[in-house]
Amino acid sequence: MLGIALVGASGGWAIAKNDDAPAELARDRGVVTEPVSFQADAGVEARPILRIGGLTLRAWCTDHGPRTGSYLSVAAETAIDDAIIGSSFIQKIGPDHSAYTFVQPDFDRGYGPWDFLGSNPDKTAGTLNYSRPDGGQVTVVFLADQGTSQGDCFFGGTATSAPQR
């Protein structure tokens, strides 16, 4: 990736090129980005798919039989009390789309797993936001679907964690 930065110089500005500039800036600020991926056939039990910034995501794929097929579940857990977590996503239902937003305003360790997709795990795309009381943030941009070419249950995206400023 090519990064370009404006650098102040006496008498004007100069352009400095650095292929690693964006990555170096992110590292300097403590920002971490990780892929998130769960591809499974029905019958796979819960397993961690992400641990970042105090947030853990676990996913599993349940077999509900030939009539209803597989069912994806993705749940969030916190390692830090008094966090706030919310998900917002769009789901395609037939020719239409529905928007959903779920928020847990006092997300504590004792709360246990929070299924942030609710009963809407297929044909979705959205964002999960996790805010720690120290100001640290985690954002997960995701796709979720069932019955895909990558497995009966699919959840994938990118997680970014930023410490407090």
N, CA, C and O of each residue as an XYZ file, in Angstrom:
660
protein
N       0.846     -1.158      0.000
C       0.000      0.000      0.000
C       0.895      1.226      0.000
O       1.875      1.281      0.744
N       0.572      2.198     -0.819
C       1.362      3.405     -0.929
C       0.765      4.471     -0.039
O      -0.423      4.775     -0.148
N       1.570      5.045      0.841
C       1.111      6.131      1.697
C       1.798      7.410      1.290
O       2.993      7.415      0.994
N       1.054      8.486      1.274
C       1.613      9.786      0.949
C       1.268     10.729      2.092
O       0.119     10.790      2.529
N       2.251     11.452      2.567
C       2.020     12.383      3.670
C       2.595     13.738      3.301
O       3.631     13.824      2.640
N       1.926     14.788      3.725
C       2.459     16.132      3.557
C       3.366     16.425      4.736
O       2.977     16.232      5.888
N       4.556     16.885      4.456
C       5.531     17.154      5.496
C       5.868     18.635      5.454
O       6.257     19.157      4.409
N       5.719     19.323      6.597
C       6.034     20.750      6.662
C       7.531     20.967      6.560
O       8.314     20.311      7.249
N       7.922     21.886      5.701
C       9.331     22.224      5.546
C       9.440     23.743      5.574
O       8.485     24.442      5.236
N      10.567     24.243      5.964
C      10.712     25.687      6.002
C      10.501     26.238      4.597
O      11.141     25.803      3.640
N       9.606     27.187      4.496
C       9.321     27.786      3.207
C       8.248     27.060      2.422
O       7.950     27.484      1.305
N       7.638     25.978      2.938
C       6.563     25.328      2.193
C       6.321     23.908      2.644
O       6.734     23.499      3.730
N       5.650     23.170      1.798
C       5.279     21.794      2.082
C       5.916     20.880      1.057
O       6.085     21.261     -0.101
N       6.266     19.688      1.472
C       6.817     18.688      0.571
C       5.979     17.421      0.702
O       5.330     17.205      1.726
N       5.993     16.603     -0.308
C       5.272     15.331     -0.268
C       6.281     14.225      0.007
O       7.292     14.099     -0.684
N       5.984     13.420      1.038
C       6.852     12.287      1.382
C       6.093     11.004      1.068
O       4.936     10.854      1.462
N       6.731     10.088      0.369
C       6.115      8.796      0.050
C       6.693      7.731      0.967
O       7.889      7.726      1.258
N       5.832      6.832      1.417
C       6.273      5.714      2.242
C       5.266      4.596      2.054
O       4.094      4.758      2.395
N       5.696      3.483      1.526
C       4.787      2.370      1.275
C       4.115      1.868      2.540
O       3.017      1.318      2.465
N       4.741      2.041      3.710
C       4.194      1.527      4.957
C       3.589      2.618      5.841
O       3.274      2.340      6.999
N       3.414      3.834      5.354
C       2.954      4.943      6.190
C       1.635      4.648      6.906
O       1.576      4.843      8.120
N       0.558      4.183      6.223
C      -0.687      3.936      6.954
C      -0.529      2.869      8.038
O      -1.068      3.015      9.135
N       0.203      1.804      7.737
C       0.408      0.743      8.729
C       1.220      1.267      9.907
O       0.924      0.944     11.057
N       2.250      2.081      9.626
C       3.066      2.634     10.704
C       2.252      3.574     11.583
O       2.390      3.543     12.806
N       1.407      4.409     10.985
C       0.564      5.309     11.773
C      -0.381      4.519     12.660
O      -0.560      4.857     13.831
N      -0.984      3.478     12.121
C      -1.908      2.654     12.904
C      -1.183      1.994     14.069
O      -1.693      1.987     15.189
N       0.018      1.431     13.815
C       0.782      0.792     14.883
C       1.163      1.810     15.958
O       1.092      1.513     17.150
N       1.567      3.012     15.535
C       1.952      4.046     16.496
C       0.803      4.397     17.427
O       1.029      4.769     18.578
N      -0.405      4.284     16.949
C      -1.585      4.615     17.755
C      -2.152      3.389     18.466
O      -3.135      3.507     19.199
N      -1.562      2.230     18.267
C      -2.024      1.009     18.925
C      -3.214      0.365     18.255
O      -3.862     -0.491     18.858
N      -3.527      0.747     17.023
C      -4.653      0.182     16.294
C      -4.272     -1.197     15.772
O      -3.189     -1.385     15.218
N      -5.178     -2.163     15.956
C      -4.959     -3.534     15.503
C      -6.137     -3.928     14.617
O      -7.292     -3.705     14.979
N      -5.844     -4.512     13.464
C      -6.888     -5.004     12.562
C      -6.660     -6.484     12.322
O      -5.541     -6.918     12.049
N      -7.749     -7.264     12.428
C      -7.657     -8.714     12.240
C      -8.817     -9.207     11.389
O      -9.910     -8.645     11.449
N      -8.593    -10.252     10.595
C      -9.704    -10.860      9.869
C     -10.562    -11.692     10.827
O     -10.073    -12.198     11.837
N     -11.831    -11.821     10.495
C     -12.751    -12.666     11.256
C     -13.365    -13.637     10.256
O     -13.879    -13.214      9.221
N     -13.318    -14.935     10.554
C     -13.859    -15.892      9.603
C     -14.396    -17.129     10.317
O     -13.722    -17.731     11.153
N     -15.626    -17.488      9.963
C     -16.236    -18.726     10.437
C     -16.946    -19.343      9.245
O     -17.879    -18.759      8.695
N     -16.500    -20.520      8.854
C     -17.096    -21.269      7.753
C     -17.302    -22.685      8.264
O     -16.336    -23.393      8.550
N     -18.560    -23.100      8.379
C     -18.801    -24.402      8.998
C     -20.044    -25.067      8.428
O     -20.957    -24.409      7.928
N     -20.048    -26.367      8.517
C     -21.243    -27.127      8.195
C     -22.061    -27.309      9.458
O     -21.547    -27.155     10.566
N     -23.327    -27.636      9.293
C     -24.231    -27.817     10.424
C     -23.666    -28.844     11.399
O     -23.084    -29.851     10.996
N     -23.848    -28.573     12.683
C     -23.371    -29.476     13.724
C     -22.099    -29.023     14.405
O     -21.637    -29.685     15.335
N     -21.514    -27.908     13.968
C     -20.286    -27.408     14.585
C     -20.638    -26.661     15.871
O     -21.460    -25.744     15.868
N     -20.003    -27.068     16.959
C     -20.258    -26.456     18.260
C     -19.547    -25.110     18.380
O     -18.681    -24.774     17.572
N     -19.928    -24.350     19.401
C     -19.381    -23.006     19.617
C     -17.869    -23.032     19.736
O     -17.289    -23.871     20.426
N     -17.245    -22.083     19.040
C     -15.798    -21.930     19.131
C     -15.453    -20.448     18.957
O     -16.156    -19.720     18.256
N     -14.371    -20.010     19.598
C     -13.980    -18.605     19.455
C     -13.495    -18.321     18.032
O     -12.732    -19.101     17.464
N     -13.943    -17.200     17.464
C     -13.490    -16.797     16.139
C     -12.770    -15.451     16.189
O     -12.178    -15.027     15.196
N     -12.818    -14.770     17.352
C     -12.124    -13.490     17.493
C     -11.919    -13.190     18.970
O     -12.820    -13.374     19.788
N     -10.716    -12.726     19.297
C     -10.407    -12.183     20.624
C      -9.592    -10.920     20.378
O      -8.458    -10.978     19.902
N     -10.195     -9.766     20.713
C      -9.519     -8.506     20.440
C     -10.075     -7.408     21.357
O     -11.289     -7.239     21.464
N      -9.194     -6.680     22.003
C      -9.580     -5.514     22.791
C     -10.595     -5.753     23.897
O     -11.363     -4.850     24.228
N     -10.616     -6.955     24.478
C     -11.575     -7.280     25.536
C     -12.847     -7.933     25.029
O     -13.692     -8.340     25.826
N     -12.999     -8.039     23.716
C     -14.179     -8.642     23.094
C     -13.822    -10.020     22.547
O     -12.788    -10.191     21.901
N     -14.685    -11.000     22.809
C     -14.556    -12.330     22.224
C     -15.823    -12.634     21.447
O     -16.926    -12.419     21.950
N     -15.675    -13.134     20.219
C     -16.812    -13.612     19.435
C     -16.716    -15.118     19.313
O     -15.652    -15.667     19.030
N     -17.844    -15.780     19.532
C     -17.939    -17.234     19.368
C     -19.034    -17.503     18.342
O     -20.060    -16.824     18.315
N     -18.799    -18.509     17.496
C     -19.791    -18.861     16.479
C     -20.036    -20.355     16.497
O     -19.164    -21.138     16.875
N     -21.240    -20.745     16.081
C     -21.573    -22.151     15.945
C     -22.664    -22.297     14.896
O     -23.358    -21.339     14.557
N     -22.800    -23.518     14.391
C     -23.745    -23.820     13.319
C     -24.581    -25.021     13.737
O     -24.083    -26.145     13.801
N     -25.830    -24.776     14.016
C     -26.740    -25.811     14.519
C     -27.504    -26.451     13.370
O     -27.883    -25.769     12.418
N     -27.728    -27.741     13.453
C     -28.534    -28.456     12.465
C     -29.962    -28.547     12.991
O     -30.222    -29.197     14.004
N     -30.884    -27.888     12.294
C     -32.289    -27.916     12.694
C     -33.110    -28.894     11.863
O     -34.338    -28.821     11.837
N     -32.425    -29.805     11.190
C     -33.127    -30.838     10.433
C     -33.447    -30.424      9.013
O     -33.204    -29.284      8.616
N     -34.000    -31.370      8.240
C     -34.213    -31.129      6.811
C     -35.235    -30.024      6.513
O     -35.180    -29.404      5.451
N     -36.137    -29.783      7.415
C     -37.189    -28.786      7.148
C     -36.667    -27.356      7.240
O     -37.019    -26.517      6.411
N     -35.836    -27.069      8.233
C     -35.344    -25.698      8.405
C     -33.856    -25.548      8.143
O     -33.380    -24.426      7.972
N     -33.107    -26.643      8.107
C     -31.689    -26.589      7.762
C     -30.792    -26.067      8.861
O     -31.100    -26.183     10.047
N     -29.676    -25.491      8.447
C     -28.670    -25.019      9.399
C     -29.047    -23.651      9.952
O     -29.826    -22.907      9.355
N     -28.468    -23.342     11.117
C     -28.747    -22.067     11.775
C     -27.450    -21.522     12.371
O     -26.819    -22.174     13.203
N     -27.059    -20.328     11.942
C     -25.854    -19.663     12.413
C     -26.126    -18.867     13.678
O     -27.124    -18.152     13.766
N     -25.246    -18.989     14.646
C     -25.287    -18.141     15.846
C     -23.898    -17.555     16.053
O     -22.891    -18.255     15.948
N     -23.863    -16.262     16.349
C     -22.612    -15.584     16.672
C     -22.879    -14.766     17.923
O     -23.778    -13.925     17.947
N     -22.087    -15.018     18.970
C     -22.311    -14.361     20.251
C     -21.057    -13.617     20.699
O     -19.932    -14.048     20.446
N     -21.281    -12.491     21.369
C     -20.199    -11.671     21.900
C     -20.103    -11.868     23.402
O     -21.114    -12.046     24.082
N     -18.871    -11.835     23.918
C     -18.611    -11.868     25.354
C     -17.593    -10.781     25.661
O     -16.747    -10.462     24.826
N     -17.673    -10.213     26.855
C     -16.746     -9.160     27.248
C     -15.849     -9.615     28.390
O     -16.257    -10.403     29.243
N     -14.631     -9.110     28.392
C     -13.701     -9.350     29.494
C     -13.671     -8.155     30.433
O     -12.954     -8.160     31.435
N     -14.461     -7.119     30.103
C     -14.425     -5.858     30.844
C     -15.846     -5.439     31.198
O     -16.697     -5.330     30.314
N     -16.111     -5.204     32.476
C     -17.436     -4.751     32.895
C     -17.709     -3.318     32.426
O     -16.790     -2.545     32.156
N     -18.987     -2.997     32.342
C     -19.476     -1.664     31.975
C     -19.159     -1.277     30.540
O     -19.068     -0.091     30.222
N     -18.992     -2.260     29.676
C     -18.835     -1.980     28.251
C     -20.215     -1.725     27.657
O     -21.235     -2.034     28.274
N     -20.237     -1.161     26.462
C     -21.469     -0.979     25.693
C     -21.237     -1.661     24.351
O     -20.171     -1.522     23.752
N     -22.246     -2.401     23.882
C     -22.104     -3.110     22.607
C     -23.387     -2.947     21.808
O     -24.486     -2.914     22.362
N     -23.226     -2.846     20.511
C     -24.398     -2.726     19.657
C     -24.111     -3.251     18.267
O     -22.981     -3.189     17.785
N     -25.151     -3.769     17.628
C     -25.016     -4.222     16.245
C     -26.089     -3.545     15.409
O     -27.198     -3.283     15.874
N     -25.733     -3.277     14.190
C     -26.672     -2.684     13.239
C     -26.409     -3.355     11.902
O     -25.271     -3.399     11.434
N     -27.464     -3.878     11.290
C     -27.268     -4.589     10.034
C     -28.538     -4.594      9.198
O     -29.639     -4.330      9.682
N     -28.339     -4.900      7.940
C     -29.433     -5.040      6.981
C     -29.548     -6.519      6.643
O     -28.539     -7.202      6.468
N     -30.788     -7.015      6.551
C     -31.023     -8.401      6.160
C     -31.908     -8.423      4.925
O     -32.917     -7.720      4.855
N     -31.518     -9.240      3.949
C     -32.336     -9.404      2.756
C     -33.366    -10.490      3.031
O     -33.017    -11.624      3.357
N     -34.630    -10.134      2.896
C     -35.730    -11.075      3.089
C     -36.560    -11.057      1.814
O     -37.316    -10.116      1.574
N     -36.421    -12.095      0.996
C     -37.113    -12.103     -0.294
C     -36.649    -10.911     -1.115
O     -35.452    -10.637     -1.197
N     -37.592    -10.203     -1.722
C     -37.194     -9.041     -2.521
C     -36.935     -7.793     -1.677
O     -36.459     -6.783     -2.195
N     -37.243     -7.856     -0.388
C     -37.128     -6.689      0.489
C     -35.898     -6.777      1.391
O     -35.221     -7.803      1.453
N     -35.632     -5.674      2.085
C     -34.549     -5.587      3.059
C     -35.114     -5.028      4.353
O     -35.978     -4.151      4.335
N     -34.624     -5.539      5.480
C     -35.033     -5.029      6.786
C     -33.796     -4.587      7.544
O     -32.750     -5.232      7.470
N     -33.917     -3.487      8.276
C     -32.813     -2.967      9.078
C     -33.051     -3.316     10.541
O     -34.175     -3.234     11.037
N     -31.977     -3.709     11.226
C     -32.047     -4.065     12.641
C     -30.940     -3.346     13.406
O     -29.831     -3.173     12.901
N     -31.255     -2.935     14.617
C     -30.259     -2.386     15.532
C     -30.542     -2.957     16.913
O     -31.663     -2.871     17.413
N     -29.515     -3.540     17.527
C     -29.608     -4.083     18.881
C     -28.500     -3.456     19.718
O     -27.360     -3.369     19.263
N     -28.816     -3.018     20.930
C     -27.822     -2.394     21.807
C     -27.936     -2.994     23.202
O     -29.036     -3.168     23.727
N     -26.793     -3.307     23.792
C     -26.716     -3.748     25.187
C     -25.939     -2.647     25.929
O     -24.713     -2.594     25.828
N     -26.645     -1.753     26.686
C     -25.998     -0.571     27.260
C     -25.148     -0.814     28.510
O     -24.431      0.088     28.944
N     -25.214     -2.005     29.091
C     -24.381     -2.325     30.259
C     -23.926     -3.763     30.107
O     -24.489     -4.675     30.712
N     -22.904     -3.954     29.295
C     -22.421     -5.279     28.912
C     -21.314     -5.683     29.879
O     -20.194     -5.180     29.790
N     -21.626     -6.589     30.800
C     -20.692     -7.032     31.832
C     -20.277     -8.490     31.596
O     -20.916     -9.220     30.838
N     -19.191     -8.892     32.267
C     -18.713    -10.283     32.154
C     -19.784    -11.276     32.570
O     -19.889    -12.349     31.976
N     -20.571    -10.947     33.563
C     -21.605    -11.851     34.049
C     -22.804    -11.965     33.123
O     -23.655    -12.831     33.325
N     -22.887    -11.118     32.123
C     -24.018    -11.158     31.195
C     -24.019    -12.440     30.375
O     -25.077    -12.960     30.017
N     -22.826    -12.945     30.080
C     -22.719    -14.160     29.275
C     -22.753    -13.839     27.793
O     -22.686    -12.670     27.412
N     -22.857    -14.860     26.949
C     -22.851    -14.641     25.507
C     -24.081    -13.845     25.055
O     -25.205    -14.128     25.470
N     -23.846    -12.849     24.199
C     -24.924    -12.021     23.646
C     -24.979    -12.253     22.146
O     -24.059    -11.872     21.422
N     -26.055    -12.879     21.675
C     -26.228    -13.182     20.256
C     -26.660    -11.908     19.544
O     -27.840    -11.557     19.552
N     -25.706    -11.216     18.928
C     -25.986     -9.893     18.383
C     -26.700     -9.903     17.028
O     -27.031     -8.838     16.505
N     -26.942    -11.084     16.450
C     -27.745    -11.178     15.236
C     -29.193    -11.526     15.547
O     -30.050    -11.466     14.666
N     -29.471    -11.889     16.798
C     -30.835    -12.274     17.154
C     -31.294    -13.435     16.297
O     -30.549    -14.392     16.085
N     -32.512    -13.355     15.808
C     -33.049    -14.438     14.976
C     -32.906    -14.115     13.493
O     -33.686    -14.599     12.673
N     -31.909    -13.298     13.147
C     -31.752    -12.832     11.772
C     -30.354    -13.098     11.224
O     -29.697    -12.163     10.766
N     -29.873    -14.351     11.256
C     -28.468    -14.576     10.924
C     -28.144    -14.745      9.447
O     -26.967    -14.809      9.092
N     -29.146    -14.818      8.570
C     -28.764    -15.074      7.180
C     -28.995    -13.855      6.295
O     -29.870    -13.026      6.545
N     -28.171    -13.781      5.251
C     -28.225    -12.695      4.272
C     -28.145    -11.330      4.948
O     -28.956    -10.442      4.685
N     -27.149    -11.180      5.824
C     -26.977     -9.923      6.546
C     -25.598     -9.322      6.286
O     -24.636    -10.028      5.981
N     -25.533     -8.007      6.414
C     -24.276     -7.273      6.343
C     -24.409     -6.114      7.314
O     -25.423     -5.416      7.318
N     -23.383     -5.905      8.142
C     -23.501     -4.836      9.114
C     -22.252     -4.578      9.915
O     -21.140     -4.926      9.517
N     -22.471     -3.951     11.070
C     -21.377     -3.528     11.938
C     -21.713     -3.857     13.385
O     -22.851     -3.699     13.826
N     -20.704     -4.315     14.111
C     -20.783     -4.526     15.555
C     -19.820     -3.523     16.196
O     -18.649     -3.465     15.821
N     -20.303     -2.740     17.153
C     -19.461     -1.766     17.860
C     -19.406     -2.136     19.334
O     -20.426     -2.446     19.949
N     -18.200     -2.100     19.893
C     -17.949     -2.446     21.294
C     -17.133     -1.314     21.897
O     -16.055     -0.987     21.400
N     -17.643     -0.717     22.966
C     -16.980      0.420     23.598
C     -16.660      0.088     25.054
O     -17.548     -0.243     25.840
N     -15.373      0.183     25.395
C     -14.943     -0.083     26.766
C     -15.058      1.200     27.595
O     -15.048      2.298     27.038
N     -15.167      1.072     28.913
C     -15.273      2.267     29.752
C     -14.018      3.142     29.742
O     -14.087      4.315     30.109
N     -12.864      2.587     29.325
C     -11.640      3.394     29.251
C     -11.541      4.164     27.934
O     -10.554      4.862     27.701
N     -12.554      4.044     27.073
C     -12.562      4.739     25.794
C     -12.072      3.906     24.629
O     -12.176      4.345     23.483
N     -11.539      2.712     24.882
C     -11.113      1.833     23.803
C     -12.313      1.358     22.994
O     -13.414      1.205     23.523
N     -12.086      1.128     21.709
C     -13.161      0.762     20.797
C     -12.788     -0.456     19.962
O     -11.628     -0.634     19.591
N     -13.784     -1.292     19.667
C     -13.627     -2.380     18.711
C     -14.797     -2.276     17.739
O     -15.947     -2.120     18.150
N     -14.494     -2.362     16.458
C     -15.524     -2.368     15.418
C     -15.312     -3.598     14.549
O     -14.195     -3.887     14.120
N     -16.400     -4.320     14.294
C     -16.360     -5.475     13.407
C     -17.343     -5.207     12.264
O     -18.541     -5.040     12.495
N     -16.837     -5.168     11.053
C     -17.669     -5.045      9.863
C     -17.834     -6.458      9.327
O     -16.841     -7.152      9.106
N     -19.092     -6.906      9.111
C     -19.305     -8.325      8.833
C     -20.350     -8.609      7.762
O     -21.179     -7.769      7.410
N     -20.263     -9.855      7.257
C     -21.281    -10.504      6.448
C     -21.651    -11.783      7.168
O     -20.791    -12.428      7.767
N     -22.916    -12.158      7.119
C     -23.354    -13.424      7.700
C     -24.383    -14.054      6.771
O     -25.243    -13.364      6.223
N     -24.288    -15.368      6.600
C     -25.253    -16.044      5.737
C     -25.280    -17.528      6.069
O     -24.401    -18.048      6.755
N     -26.291    -18.179      5.575
C     -26.454    -19.614      5.752
C     -26.610    -20.252      4.375
O     -27.139    -19.631      3.454
N     -26.150    -21.488      4.240
C     -26.276    -22.196      2.970
C     -25.437    -21.575      1.863
O     -25.930    -21.351      0.757
N     -24.175    -21.298      2.156
C     -23.297    -20.647      1.176
C     -22.342    -21.652      0.541
O     -22.285    -22.816      0.937
N     -21.600    -21.182     -0.442
C     -20.580    -22.023     -1.065
C     -19.407    -22.278     -0.127
O     -18.585    -23.156     -0.387
N     -19.324    -21.502      0.983
C     -18.237    -21.668      1.953
C     -18.678    -22.458      3.186
O     -17.914    -22.578      4.144
N     -19.885    -22.993      3.174
C     -20.360    -23.809      4.285
C     -21.821    -23.541      4.585
O     -22.414    -22.595      4.067
N     -22.394    -24.390      5.431
C     -23.786    -24.189      5.840
C     -23.964    -22.878      6.589
O     -25.015    -22.243      6.499
N     -22.927    -22.468      7.334
C     -22.959    -21.217      8.091
C     -21.696    -20.425      7.785
O     -20.593    -20.972      7.771
N     -21.868    -19.142      7.544
C     -20.736    -18.272      7.218
C     -20.847    -16.957      7.990
O     -21.913    -16.345      8.049
N     -19.731    -16.538      8.577
C     -19.597    -15.217      9.185
C     -18.187    -14.749      8.874
O     -17.222    -15.450      9.177
N     -18.057    -13.584      8.278
C     -16.739    -13.095      7.933
C     -16.685    -11.581      7.922
O     -17.699    -10.907      7.742
N     -15.499    -11.063      8.115
C     -15.328     -9.618      8.081
C     -13.971     -9.194      8.603
O     -12.995     -9.944      8.560
N     -13.942     -7.973      9.095
C     -12.708     -7.388      9.610
C     -12.977     -6.729     10.956
O     -13.958     -6.001     11.111
N     -12.109     -6.984     11.925
C     -12.207     -6.374     13.251
C     -11.071     -5.375     13.427
O      -9.923     -5.659     13.086
N     -11.400     -4.208     13.960
C     -10.405     -3.186     14.251
C     -10.545     -2.774     15.716
O     -11.640     -2.464     16.185
N      -9.425     -2.776     16.423
C      -9.403     -2.372     17.834
C      -8.521     -1.149     17.975
O      -7.396     -1.117     17.475
N      -9.044     -0.136     18.666
C      -8.284      1.087     18.914
C      -8.314      1.384     20.411
O      -9.383      1.370     21.022
N      -7.161      1.651     21.001
C      -7.134      1.970     22.425
C      -7.673      3.383     22.660
O      -7.911      4.138     21.717
N      -7.858      3.719     23.928
C      -8.300      5.075     24.228
C      -7.257      6.066     23.737
O      -6.074      5.733     23.657
N      -7.677      7.266     23.410
C      -6.745      8.297     22.953
C      -6.319      9.151     24.097
O      -5.532     10.080     23.915
